[in-house]
Each structure stands twice: as structure tokens, then as C-alpha cells.
Amino acid sequence: MDSSIENEQGDYLYSRAPGSSPDKKVVMVMIDSLMGSTLDESLEEGSVPALEYLIENGQYYKDLVAPFPSMSVTVESTLITGEMPDKHRVPGLSWFKQDEDRIVNYGSNWEFWRENGLSQGLYDVLYNLNNEHLNKDIPTVFDDLDAQGFTSGAVNTVLYRGNTEHTLDMPPLTEQLSDLPGTIETKGPDNLSFGRLKKPDGFESEAFTDGIFNRAGLVDKYSMEAAQRLIKNNRQPDFLLLFFPDNDKETHKHGSLHRDGFEKADGCLQGILNSYGSWEKALEENVFIIFGDHAQNQLNKTEEETAIDLESLYGDYYIADLGDPVSEGDIGLGVNQRMAYIYDLHNRNLIPSLAGRALNNPEIDIAAWLEDGWVKVMSPGHNGELRFKRDGEITDSYGQNWTVQGNEKILDLNKKGESEISYGDYPDGLNHLETALKSHEPAKLVLTARPGHSFYADGIAVHEDGGEHGGLHKNDLLGALVIAGTDQEPATIRIVDLKNYILNLFEDME
């Protein structure tokens, strides 16, 4: 393996200790909201030739389980660390950071950032997310591959932490709208590309699809272009992670059955395969892993039918205005679209009453909280309660052991004898709720919305008659997974296990 790193002029910058050259490289493409149900329809119509080719020559799974809350930052954090939120410490798109007395929000929409602090929001995404918030004690896939002597790269993923120093160059508009510095130093894999802010190493002076009308390069076409330049110029790293984000906006707007977005993404995937001269050669030289980061739940047609207004639901409690210290309120809100954290900011034992208020609303699906070492779960649609905790004599579909008591129908658990359970509507639901509740302080209630509904609060958009995610239901969680170029199968079909799968691929290909 040529492990030397060069600059644009071809000068050697440094050379890592050589590792074993893999038989194949690995290209991993995350297509936002790629789901098996809609992909099947496109396959039948022949409108996704690249995905069809990879499926015909590989493995296809329709039930890849995303972590919870099923928001992209948590999904990507889980993907690159192989851990759940209780370990990697990125508990959602929106959450309460107690030591700074503020709501962290990585970009629900511009309105939220405008009210909560635009500069802080941008800095959270561009620096804090990778360099401060993501647990520094947990190695990423980029760290582990680097330790083994393999090179890696990331294009347009918001999570990318590695060992190599990189500089993000702020575009003029960002400098005008915020008080961010002109450059931000960050750490990532060997070759990092993040839209206009950081072009691929060696191609800084070249033109990309990165103008203001193309979201500064945070689009599918830019991701394709970056991959093509690396491939055609023999700079492709051993592991390359790409993000195709466009389909998310399409499904939010047009609904969960909309297919144009990922069919356009397939065109970009074709562009990458074509870079090798032939698709056959692409598979001879690479393992391709294509997956959806989560699903999309179809919302009701109007905002009135869709929105669960948390500020009205908890109108008896004071909630601080966005941008003010959160602790000025009685409770705080971390809204992740179809999931929400409700915080008891001053540990006044408010959780039971907050849960009781939620359980009177039939639009809410699940209410869960920690109580005396157990996770307690209730639902407006079921009688009684469910309690569970890790370790015990019951083993689930993923080999995790639990003690479970109470009404198992609340989480649609299916018992097999006395010692085994499987999941129905809430895949990996026990693990999801426990790790979300243990991901950060202070005391909190987790709420999820029934299918068709989404939570609303100040600054949060509701995509009525569109698609939405964030929740615990299989409609939020189950994406598609396509693997081609290897016969090795994942041990389990969960995003949390894909990091180990990638590392095992390299171990077997040494």
C-alpha cells in the first residue's frame, strides 16, 4: 500500500508506517432516507441501475436498524464509533448541555438557529460536534484504520473525527452573517472533504458543485465529484465514506413514498462506478456498502393533524425562550422531530407528572424514563407499564440480555419461551430507550410520537403531509443496506454494528 501523503504540487508531506495492503478498498455511501420499500418499487421500474447492479452482484437487506433518536448526527456518531449514544455522547440533533446551560442544536432549521444563536449553532456543527461533543475516549473507524496502517477519507459527512489536522475555510457569507473566524481547525481522516469549506486534498483549486445555490457543496453531486477526482487520480483511500444528503429534503417535502431523490442519487452512484472504467472493474477493486441512515414516517396532511405542541402540553411549566439560559425555566425541551427530551432542569421530581400529562395525549406513542435503576415505559394506547434493565435471563434478537417485567405489548415485544424475545414495531427498542436515557444529564423524559405525528415547539418546523423521522417506530428506523464485492455478511443488521463489520473486512483482506 502506498501510504505516502502528498500536497497539490506532488510534494511528500509525510509518510505513515506502512500497513498491509488490502485486497480491495471499501467505498461506503450513506444515502439519506434510503428505504427498502421504496427502493423495491424503483428496482421494478428499472430506474436505479447502479443499485440494481450492486444488488444483483451482492447482498440486499431491507431492515437495517438505525440508532435512536433516528436523527442524522446520532446515526453518524453511532456509525463511526460503533457505540450507542450512552457511549458516544451525541444524544440527538437537539439536546440540553447542562454544563453550558443551553440547548445544543445542530441544525433543525435556520429559524431555530436565528433565535437560539446562529454563530453558536454553526460552531457546534463545524467544530464542537467532532472535536468536543463526540466522546474523545471512543475511537472512530478512522482512528482504528489509521492505527492499522490503512488510509481513510470522508466526504460531506458531518461526523468524521480522525487523527489528521484539517482547516475549514469559511465562505464570505458565513463571515458576514456570524462572528465565526475565517478558518476553523478540525481533525478528520487522511482526506477530508466538506463542501466548499474543505475540498479534497490535492484538488483545492479545482471547480466543484459548491456554489451558494448548491448549499455550498453539501449536495450529492459534490460528493460524487470528490470521489471521482480521488479515484481517477489514484488518490482513493483504503476506506472512503460518502454522504448523499439530497433525498432527505425530498422526502421531508413530498412524503415517505417519494422516490425521485434517491433515484437521482443513483445517478451519482453511477458516476462513481463509471470512474473505474467499468462496473465490473469497480467490484473487482472495491467492496461497496450502500445504506440508508434511517427511514421516513409519513405525516398527516395538515399541521393541525400532525403537530404535538409541547409548549401547550406543558403550559403550566415555564420554558425559557430560545437563546436564554435554559435553567431559567422549570423544564427544557430537546425536540428531535418525532422524538423529544423533556428535562426536569432542577431535579424536582417532575418526571412522573410530566409523563402523566403526556399519557393523556393519544397522539403520543411512548413515554419512558429512568426510575430506581429501571427504564419505565408507558403508552396512552396500552394499560399498565413495562419495566426493564440490562442483564438478566432474557436474550433478545441481538444477543443482549435483559430483565423485563410488565406489559410487553407496550414495546411490541414477542416472547419465545421464557428466555428469548424478538421485536415487532420497535426494533431494538430496549437498547434504544436505555441508551438514549443514559446519554446525558439531567433527569429527563423521552417521548415519541405516534405514526403520522411530529413534535412542535418554538423554532421547530413541522413537515405536514411529508416525511419525518427521529422516533422509535420501525417507520423511523428501518433503512436499506446493499453490500457488493464481498461474501462476508454482517453479524447483525444494525448501524451500530457496521463499524466492526468494516474493520473485519480489512482484517480478512490483509
C-alpha positions as CSV (number, residue, x, y, z in Angstrom):
1,M,0.0,0.0,0.0
2,D,1.3,3.4,-0.9
3,S,0.8,5.2,2.3
4,S,2.6,8.5,1.5
5,I,0.6,11.7,1.6
6,E,1.3,14.5,-1.0
7,N,0.2,18.1,-1.4
8,E,-1.3,19.6,-4.5
9,Q,2.2,20.1,-6.1
10,G,3.1,16.4,-5.6
11,D,5.5,17.1,-2.7
12,Y,5.6,14.5,0.0
13,L,4.2,15.9,3.3
14,Y,4.7,12.8,5.5
15,S,4.6,9.1,5.3
16,R,2.8,6.8,7.7
17,A,4.2,3.4,8.8
18,P,3.0,1.0,6.1
19,G,0.2,-1.4,6.8
20,S,-0.8,-4.5,5.0
21,S,-2.3,-3.7,1.6
22,P,-6.0,-4.8,1.4
23,D,-7.1,-7.0,-1.5
24,K,-9.9,-4.5,-2.0
25,K,-10.7,-1.0,-0.9
26,V,-14.1,-0.1,0.7
27,V,-16.4,2.6,-0.5
28,M,-19.3,3.3,1.8
29,V,-22.2,5.5,0.6
30,M,-24.8,6.8,3.0
31,I,-28.0,7.8,1.0
32,D,-30.2,9.8,3.3
33,S,-33.6,8.1,4.0
34,L,-33.0,5.1,1.6
35,M,-35.7,2.6,2.4
36,G,-36.3,-0.9,1.1
37,S,-40.0,-0.4,0.5
38,T,-39.5,2.5,-2.0
39,L,-36.3,1.0,-3.4
40,D,-38.1,-2.1,-4.4
41,E,-40.5,0.0,-6.5
42,S,-37.6,1.7,-8.3
43,L,-36.0,-1.7,-8.9
44,E,-39.2,-3.0,-10.5
45,E,-39.2,0.0,-12.8
46,G,-35.5,-0.2,-13.7
47,S,-34.9,3.4,-12.5
48,V,-31.9,2.7,-10.2
49,P,-29.4,0.8,-12.4
50,A,-26.4,1.2,-10.2
51,L,-28.2,-0.1,-7.1
52,E,-29.8,-2.8,-9.2
53,Y,-26.3,-3.9,-10.4
54,L,-24.9,-4.0,-6.9
55,I,-27.9,-5.9,-5.5
56,E,-27.6,-8.5,-8.3
57,N,-24.0,-8.9,-7.5
58,G,-24.2,-8.7,-3.7
59,Q,-26.4,-8.7,-0.6
60,Y,-29.6,-6.7,0.0
61,Y,-31.2,-6.1,3.3
62,K,-34.4,-4.1,3.9
63,D,-34.3,-3.9,7.7
64,L,-31.1,-2.0,8.7
65,V,-31.9,-0.7,12.2
66,A,-30.8,2.9,12.8
67,P,-30.0,4.1,16.3
68,F,-32.3,6.2,18.4
69,P,-33.1,9.1,18.2
70,S,-33.1,8.4,14.5
71,M,-31.5,11.8,13.5
72,S,-28.5,12.0,11.2
73,V,-26.0,13.3,13.8
74,T,-26.7,10.5,16.2
75,V,-26.8,8.0,13.3
76,E,-23.4,9.1,12.0
77,S,-21.9,9.2,15.5
78,T,-23.0,5.6,16.1
79,L,-21.8,4.6,12.6
80,I,-18.2,5.8,13.1
81,T,-17.8,4.8,16.8
82,G,-19.8,1.5,16.8
83,E,-21.4,2.7,20.0
84,M,-24.8,4.0,21.1
85,P,-25.5,7.5,22.5
86,D,-24.7,6.5,26.1
87,K,-21.1,5.9,25.0
88,H,-20.5,8.4,22.1
89,R,-22.4,11.2,23.8
90,V,-24.2,12.8,20.9
91,P,-27.8,12.2,22.0
92,G,-29.7,13.9,19.2
93,L,-30.0,16.8,16.8
94,S,-31.2,18.9,19.7
95,W,-30.3,18.3,23.4
96,F,-29.6,20.1,26.7
97,K,-26.0,20.7,27.6
98,Q,-26.2,21.1,31.3
99,D,-22.7,22.4,32.0
100,E,-23.2,25.3,29.5
101,D,-26.9,25.8,30.3
102,R,-28.1,25.8,26.7
103,I,-29.8,23.8,24.0
104,V,-27.4,22.4,21.5
105,N,-29.0,22.2,18.1
106,Y,-27.0,21.1,15.0
107,G,-29.4,22.5,12.5
108,S,-33.2,21.8,12.8
109,N,-33.7,24.9,10.6
110,W,-32.4,28.4,10.2
111,E,-35.3,29.8,12.3
112,F,-34.1,27.8,15.4
113,W,-30.5,28.9,14.9
114,R,-31.6,32.6,14.4
115,E,-33.4,32.5,17.8
116,N,-31.0,30.3,19.7
117,G,-27.8,31.8,18.3
118,L,-26.6,31.4,14.7
119,S,-22.9,31.6,15.5
120,Q,-23.1,29.1,18.3
121,G,-25.1,26.7,16.1
122,L,-22.7,26.9,13.2
123,Y,-19.7,26.4,15.6
124,D,-21.4,23.4,17.2
125,V,-21.6,21.8,13.7
126,L,-18.3,22.8,12.3
127,Y,-16.1,22.3,15.4
128,N,-17.8,21.1,18.7
129,L,-19.6,18.1,17.2
130,N,-16.4,16.3,16.2
131,N,-13.9,17.8,18.5
132,E,-15.7,18.3,21.8
133,H,-19.2,16.7,21.9
134,L,-18.3,13.3,20.4
135,N,-16.7,11.3,23.2
136,K,-12.9,11.6,22.9
137,D,-12.3,8.3,24.6
138,I,-14.1,6.3,21.9
139,P,-12.1,5.6,18.8
140,T,-13.7,6.1,15.4
141,V,-13.4,3.9,12.4
142,F,-10.9,6.4,11.0
143,D,-8.8,6.1,14.2
144,D,-8.8,2.3,14.2
145,L,-7.9,2.1,10.5
146,D,-5.2,4.6,10.9
147,A,-3.7,2.5,13.8
148,Q,-3.6,-0.5,11.4
149,G,-1.9,1.5,8.7
150,F,-4.8,1.9,6.4
151,T,-5.8,5.3,4.9
152,S,-9.3,6.7,5.0
153,G,-11.4,9.6,3.8
154,A,-14.8,11.2,4.3
155,V,-16.9,13.4,2.0
156,N,-19.8,15.5,3.3
157,T,-20.4,13.5,6.5
158,V,-20.9,15.8,9.5
159,L,-19.2,13.2,11.7
160,Y,-15.6,12.5,10.6
161,R,-13.2,12.7,13.5
162,G,-9.8,11.2,12.9
163,N,-6.1,11.9,13.6
164,T,-5.2,14.3,10.8
165,E,-5.4,18.1,11.2
166,H,-7.6,19.9,8.6
167,T,-8.6,23.5,8.1
168,L,-12.2,24.6,7.2
169,D,-12.3,27.8,5.2
170,M,-15.4,29.8,5.9
171,P,-17.2,31.3,2.9
172,P,-17.6,35.1,2.8
173,L,-21.4,34.8,3.5
174,T,-20.8,32.9,6.7
175,E,-18.3,35.5,7.9
176,Q,-20.9,38.2,7.2
177,L,-23.8,36.5,9.0
178,S,-21.9,35.3,12.0
179,D,-18.9,36.1,14.2
180,L,-17.1,32.8,13.3
181,P,-13.4,33.1,12.5
182,G,-12.3,32.9,8.9
183,T,-10.9,29.4,9.4
184,I,-11.6,26.6,11.8
185,E,-9.1,23.8,12.7
186,T,-10.6,20.4,13.0
187,K,-9.4,16.7,12.9
188,G,-10.5,14.1,10.5
189,P,-9.4,11.2,8.3
190,D,-6.4,11.4,5.9
191,N,-8.5,13.0,3.2
192,L,-11.4,15.1,4.4
193,S,-13.9,17.0,2.2
194,F,-16.8,19.0,3.4
195,G,-18.3,21.0,0.6
196,R,-16.9,24.4,-0.1
197,L,-15.3,24.6,3.3
198,K,-12.9,21.8,2.7
199,K,-12.2,20.5,-0.8
200,P,-10.4,17.1,-1.2
201,D,-6.7,17.3,-0.6
202,G,-4.9,17.9,-3.9
203,F,-7.9,19.5,-5.6
204,E,-8.3,22.7,-3.7
205,S,-8.0,24.9,-6.9
206,E,-10.4,22.8,-9.0
207,A,-14.1,23.6,-9.6
208,F,-16.8,21.7,-7.8
209,T,-20.6,22.0,-7.5
210,D,-20.3,24.1,-4.4
211,G,-22.0,27.5,-5.1
212,I,-24.5,29.2,-2.9
213,F,-27.4,27.6,-4.8
214,N,-25.9,24.2,-4.2
215,R,-25.7,24.5,-0.4
216,A,-22.0,25.3,-0.6
217,G,-21.3,21.8,-1.9
218,L,-23.3,19.8,0.7
219,V,-25.1,18.0,-2.1
220,D,-25.0,14.6,-3.8
221,K,-23.3,15.9,-6.9
222,Y,-20.3,17.3,-4.9
223,S,-19.9,14.0,-3.1
224,M,-19.8,12.2,-6.4
225,E,-17.3,14.7,-7.9
226,A,-15.0,14.4,-4.9
227,A,-15.0,10.6,-5.1
228,Q,-14.4,10.8,-8.9
229,R,-11.3,13.0,-8.5
230,L,-9.8,10.8,-5.9
231,I,-10.4,7.6,-7.9
232,K,-9.3,8.9,-11.3
233,N,-6.1,10.4,-9.8
234,N,-5.1,7.3,-7.8
235,R,-5.7,9.1,-4.5
236,Q,-8.6,6.9,-3.3
237,P,-8.0,5.9,0.3
238,D,-8.5,2.4,1.5
239,F,-11.8,3.3,3.2
240,L,-13.9,6.1,1.8
241,L,-17.2,7.3,3.4
242,L,-19.5,9.4,1.3
243,F,-22.8,11.1,2.2
244,F,-25.5,11.8,-0.4
245,P,-27.9,14.2,1.5
246,D,-30.4,15.4,-1.1
247,N,-33.0,12.7,-0.7
248,D,-33.7,13.8,2.9
249,K,-35.1,17.2,1.8
250,E,-37.2,15.5,-1.0
251,T,-38.9,13.0,1.4
252,H,-39.5,15.7,4.1
253,K,-41.3,17.7,1.5
254,H,-43.1,15.1,-0.6
255,G,-43.5,12.2,1.8
256,S,-42.1,8.8,2.6
257,L,-43.1,7.2,-0.7
258,H,-41.3,9.8,-2.8
259,R,-38.6,8.2,-5.0
260,D,-37.1,11.0,-7.1
261,G,-34.4,11.9,-4.5
262,F,-32.7,8.5,-4.2
263,E,-33.2,7.8,-7.9
264,K,-31.1,11.0,-8.6
265,A,-28.6,9.7,-6.0
266,D,-28.4,6.5,-8.1
267,G,-27.2,8.7,-10.9
268,C,-24.3,9.9,-8.8
269,L,-23.6,6.4,-7.7
270,Q,-23.4,5.5,-11.4
271,G,-20.8,8.3,-11.8
272,I,-18.7,6.8,-9.2
273,L,-18.8,3.3,-10.7
274,N,-18.0,4.7,-14.1
275,S,-14.8,6.2,-12.7
276,Y,-13.2,2.8,-12.7
277,G,-13.7,2.3,-16.4
278,S,-16.3,-0.4,-16.0
279,W,-18.7,-1.5,-13.2
280,E,-17.1,-5.0,-13.3
281,K,-13.7,-3.4,-12.5
282,A,-15.3,-1.3,-9.8
283,L,-16.4,-4.5,-8.0
284,E,-13.1,-6.3,-8.7
285,E,-11.2,-3.5,-6.8
286,N,-13.7,-2.5,-4.1
287,V,-16.3,-3.5,-1.6
288,F,-19.3,-1.2,-1.9
289,I,-21.6,-0.6,1.1
290,I,-24.7,1.5,0.3
291,F,-27.2,2.2,3.0
292,G,-29.9,4.5,4.3
293,D,-29.3,6.3,7.6
294,H,-32.9,6.0,8.7
295,A,-36.4,5.7,7.4
296,Q,-39.2,8.3,7.0
297,N,-42.6,8.2,8.6
298,Q,-45.5,9.6,6.6
299,L,-47.1,12.5,8.4
300,N,-50.7,13.6,8.4
301,K,-51.9,16.0,5.8
302,T,-52.3,19.2,7.8
303,E,-50.2,20.8,10.6
304,E,-53.2,20.7,12.9
305,E,-53.5,16.9,12.4
306,T,-49.7,16.4,12.7
307,A,-48.2,18.7,15.3
308,I,-48.0,17.8,19.0
309,D,-47.4,21.2,20.6
310,L,-45.1,20.6,23.6
311,E,-45.4,24.2,24.8
312,S,-49.2,23.8,25.0
313,L,-49.0,20.3,26.5
314,Y,-46.7,21.7,29.3
315,G,-48.3,25.1,29.5
316,D,-48.3,25.0,33.4
317,Y,-44.4,24.9,33.4
318,Y,-42.2,27.8,32.4
319,I,-39.9,27.2,29.4
320,A,-37.1,29.7,28.8
321,D,-37.1,31.5,25.5
322,L,-34.6,30.2,22.9
323,G,-31.3,31.9,23.4
324,D,-31.8,32.4,27.1
325,P,-30.3,30.2,29.8
326,V,-32.3,27.1,29.8
327,S,-32.2,26.8,33.7
328,E,-34.4,29.9,33.9
329,G,-37.3,27.6,33.1
330,D,-38.9,24.8,35.1
331,I,-38.4,22.3,32.2
332,G,-36.4,22.3,29.0
333,L,-37.1,20.8,25.6
334,G,-34.8,18.9,23.2
335,V,-37.0,18.3,20.2
336,N,-35.9,15.8,17.6
337,Q,-38.9,15.9,15.4
338,R,-40.7,12.6,16.2
339,M,-38.9,12.3,19.5
340,A,-38.4,14.7,22.3
341,Y,-36.4,15.0,25.5
342,I,-38.3,16.7,28.3
343,Y,-35.9,17.9,31.0
344,D,-36.6,18.3,34.8
345,L,-34.0,21.0,35.0
346,H,-33.8,21.4,38.7
347,N,-34.4,17.7,39.7
348,R,-37.7,18.5,41.4
349,N,-39.1,15.0,40.8
350,L,-41.3,16.3,37.9
351,I,-40.9,13.3,35.7
352,P,-43.9,11.4,36.9
353,S,-46.2,14.4,36.4
354,L,-44.6,15.2,33.0
355,A,-45.2,11.7,31.9
356,G,-48.8,11.7,33.2
357,R,-49.5,14.8,31.1
358,A,-48.1,13.1,28.0
359,L,-50.1,9.9,28.6
360,N,-53.3,11.8,28.4
361,N,-52.5,12.7,24.8
362,P,-53.4,9.9,22.3
363,E,-51.0,11.4,19.7
364,I,-48.1,10.4,21.8
365,D,-46.8,6.8,21.4
366,I,-44.3,6.1,24.1
367,A,-43.2,7.8,27.4
368,A,-40.0,6.5,29.0
369,W,-37.8,7.5,32.0
370,L,-35.3,6.1,34.4
371,E,-36.6,5.1,37.9
372,D,-34.7,3.2,40.6
373,G,-32.3,1.7,38.1
374,W,-35.1,0.6,35.7
375,V,-36.3,2.0,32.4
376,K,-40.0,2.6,32.9
377,V,-42.2,2.7,29.8
378,M,-45.9,3.6,29.4
379,S,-48.2,4.4,26.5
380,P,-51.6,6.1,26.0
381,G,-52.5,3.1,23.8
382,H,-51.9,0.4,26.4
383,N,-52.7,-0.4,30.0
384,G,-50.1,-0.8,32.8
385,E,-46.4,-0.3,32.4
386,L,-43.3,-2.1,31.2
387,R,-40.1,-2.1,33.2
388,F,-36.7,-3.3,32.1
389,K,-33.0,-3.2,32.8
390,R,-29.9,-4.6,31.2
391,D,-28.6,-8.0,32.2
392,G,-30.9,-10.8,33.1
393,E,-32.1,-14.1,31.8
394,I,-33.9,-12.9,28.7
395,T,-31.9,-12.6,25.5
396,D,-33.1,-10.5,22.5
397,S,-32.6,-10.8,18.8
398,Y,-29.2,-9.1,19.0
399,G,-27.8,-11.2,21.8
400,Q,-28.4,-8.6,24.5
401,N,-29.6,-9.7,27.9
402,W,-32.4,-8.1,29.8
403,T,-34.7,-8.3,32.8
404,V,-38.2,-7.5,31.6
405,Q,-41.4,-7.0,33.7
406,G,-44.9,-5.9,33.0
407,N,-46.9,-5.3,29.8
408,E,-44.7,-6.4,26.9
409,K,-47.2,-5.2,24.4
410,I,-46.2,-1.6,25.1
411,L,-43.0,-2.1,23.1
412,D,-44.4,-4.9,21.0
413,L,-42.0,-7.5,22.4
414,N,-42.6,-11.1,21.3
415,K,-41.6,-13.8,23.8
416,K,-40.2,-17.1,22.6
417,G,-40.4,-19.3,25.6
418,E,-39.2,-18.0,28.9
419,S,-35.8,-16.7,27.8
420,E,-36.0,-15.1,24.3
421,I,-37.7,-12.1,22.9
422,S,-37.9,-10.5,19.5
423,Y,-39.0,-7.1,18.3
424,G,-42.0,-6.0,16.3
425,D,-42.8,-2.3,15.7
426,Y,-39.9,-1.1,17.8
427,P,-36.7,-2.8,16.5
428,D,-34.0,-2.9,19.3
429,G,-36.4,-0.9,21.4
430,L,-35.0,-1.8,24.8
431,N,-31.4,-0.9,23.8
432,H,-32.6,2.3,22.1
433,L,-34.6,3.7,25.1
434,E,-32.0,2.8,27.7
435,T,-29.0,4.3,25.8
436,A,-30.9,7.5,25.0
437,L,-31.9,8.0,28.6
438,K,-28.4,7.4,29.8
439,S,-26.7,9.6,27.1
440,H,-26.6,12.9,29.1
441,E,-27.8,14.8,32.1
442,P,-30.1,15.8,33.8
443,A,-33.2,13.8,34.7
444,K,-35.4,13.5,31.6
445,L,-38.5,12.1,30.0
446,V,-38.3,10.6,26.5
447,L,-41.4,11.0,24.4
448,T,-42.1,9.5,20.9
449,A,-44.9,10.4,18.6
450,R,-47.4,8.0,17.1
451,P,-47.0,7.4,13.4
452,G,-48.4,10.4,11.4
453,H,-47.4,12.9,14.1
454,S,-44.4,15.1,15.0
455,F,-43.5,17.3,17.9
456,Y,-43.6,21.1,17.7
457,A,-42.1,23.8,19.8
458,D,-40.6,27.3,19.2
459,G,-38.3,27.2,16.2
460,I,-39.1,23.6,15.1
461,A,-40.6,23.0,11.6
462,V,-43.4,20.5,11.0
463,H,-43.4,18.8,7.6
464,E,-47.1,18.2,7.3
465,D,-48.1,15.7,4.5
466,G,-44.4,15.0,4.2
467,G,-41.9,12.5,5.7
468,E,-40.3,12.7,9.1
469,H,-38.1,10.7,11.4
470,G,-36.5,10.8,14.8
471,G,-38.8,8.3,16.6
472,L,-38.7,4.8,17.9
473,H,-41.1,3.1,15.5
474,K,-39.9,0.9,12.6
475,N,-41.3,3.6,10.2
476,D,-38.5,5.8,11.5
477,L,-35.7,3.3,11.8
478,L,-35.5,0.7,9.0
479,G,-33.3,1.6,6.1
480,A,-32.0,-0.4,3.2
481,L,-28.5,-1.9,3.1
482,V,-26.7,-3.1,-0.1
483,I,-23.3,-4.8,0.1
484,A,-21.4,-5.9,-3.0
485,G,-17.8,-7.1,-3.7
486,T,-17.6,-9.5,-0.7
487,D,-19.5,-12.6,0.5
488,Q,-18.9,-11.6,4.1
489,E,-22.2,-10.9,5.8
490,P,-22.8,-8.5,8.8
491,A,-23.3,-10.3,12.1
492,T,-26.5,-8.2,12.7
493,I,-28.3,-5.7,10.5
494,R,-27.8,-2.6,12.7
495,I,-25.9,0.6,12.0
496,V,-24.2,0.3,15.4
497,D,-22.5,-2.9,14.2
498,L,-21.3,-1.6,10.8
499,K,-18.0,-0.3,12.2
500,N,-17.0,-3.7,13.3
501,Y,-18.1,-5.1,10.0
502,I,-15.8,-2.7,8.2
503,L,-12.8,-3.4,10.4
504,N,-13.4,-7.2,9.9
505,L,-13.4,-6.7,6.2
506,F,-10.0,-5.1,6.3
507,E,-8.7,-7.8,8.7
508,D,-9.9,-10.5,6.3
509,M,-8.4,-8.8,3.3
510,E,-4.9,-8.3,4.7
